[in-house]
Amino acid sequence: MLYHHKTLRRAKKIWVFFYALGYIVVGVVAVGVWIYLSDSAIQSVANMATTFLGMMVPIAAQYFRNN
């Protein structure tokens, strides 16, 4: 049973890593597009960029608190 628990924990860490990586990639691209196009950027890109920037603070704080 212990082996199964370790396997599940490892799988969860892998999924969390790729989810976070995807979120960061999309967020950084949105910020880049938002900065590059400035006023020409569509509203959804601007929303994603500002949301990403606003959420990175609590995400980073939680990550470093757990490690």
Secondary structure, 3 states (H helix, E strand, C coil): CHHHHHHHHHHHHHHHHHHHHHHHHHHHHHHHHHHHHHHHCCHHHHHHHHHHHHHHHHHHHHHHHHC
